[in-house]
Amino acid sequence: MGRLQAEEMVSRLKQEQALEWHLGCNHFPPIHKSFIPIAQEAIKLANQGIHDRIIKMPNGKELTVEAIIDGLHLDSFLDQDEYEELLEE
């Protein structure tokens, strides 16, 4: 159900608003707003086909773009071609 809701929000809201809703309402416990810029960067890089770049998270952890997309369940925010490519890996 969460993915369907995220897809609906992506289609109706600006990316930042959709991410704020997704991280705050589609996760338990909610993920803090400070993760929105990280999510946006991961989405941008993933859509460019860059999956192994390391990004430092607000909590100090360092994760790959792919791990951020997976951990924050951001697949609904990806271009369809990039999402299918991630599924194949």
C-alpha positions in Angstrom: 0.0 0.0 0.0 2.8 2.4 0.8 4.2 2.2 -2.7 0.9 3.0 -4.3 0.5 6.0 -2.1 4.0 7.2 -2.9 3.3 6.9 -6.6 0.1 8.9 -6.2 2.0 11.7 -4.3 4.8 11.7 -6.9 2.2 12.3 -9.6 0.4 15.1 -7.7 3.0 17.0 -5.7 6.4 18.7 -6.3 9.2 16.3 -5.6 10.2 17.9 -2.3 6.6 17.9 -1.0 6.1 14.2 -2.1 9.3 13.3 -0.3 8.3 15.1 2.8 5.0 13.2 2.8 6.7 9.8 1.9 9.4 10.0 4.6 7.1 11.3 7.3 4.0 9.2 6.6 5.1 6.2 4.7 7.8 5.1 7.3 7.5 4.1 10.9 9.1 5.7 12.7 9.0 8.7 10.4 12.2 9.8 8.8 13.3 13.3 9.6 13.0 16.1 7.0 16.8 16.5 7.1 16.9 13.4 4.8 15.0 15.1 2.0 18.1 16.7 0.3 19.8 13.3 0.6 16.9 11.6 -1.0 16.8 14.2 -3.8 20.5 13.7 -4.5 20.1 9.9 -4.5 17.2 10.1 -6.9 19.1 12.5 -9.2 22.1 10.3 -9.3 20.1 7.1 -9.7 18.3 8.6 -12.7 21.7 9.3 -14.2 22.6 5.7 -13.8 25.1 6.4 -10.9 24.3 3.8 -8.3 27.6 3.2 -6.4 28.4 6.8 -5.4 28.8 7.2 -1.6 26.6 9.9 0.1 27.0 11.0 3.7 23.7 10.9 5.5 22.6 13.4 8.1 23.2 10.8 10.8 26.8 10.4 9.8 26.4 7.0 8.0 27.8 6.7 4.5 25.7 4.8 2.0 25.7 4.2 -1.7 23.0 5.7 -3.9 21.5 2.2 -4.4 21.4 1.6 -0.6 19.7 5.0 0.0 17.1 4.3 -2.8 16.4 0.9 -1.2 16.5 2.0 2.4 14.2 5.0 1.9 12.0 3.1 -0.5 12.5 5.7 -3.2 11.8 3.6 -6.3 8.5 5.4 -7.0 10.6 8.6 -7.5 12.9 7.1 -10.1 12.5 7.3 -13.9 10.9 4.0 -14.9 14.0 2.8 -16.9 16.3 3.3 -13.9 13.9 1.5 -11.6 13.8 -1.5 -13.9 17.6 -1.5 -14.2 17.8 -1.5 -10.3 15.5 -4.5 -10.2 17.7 -6.4 -12.6 20.9 -6.0 -10.6 
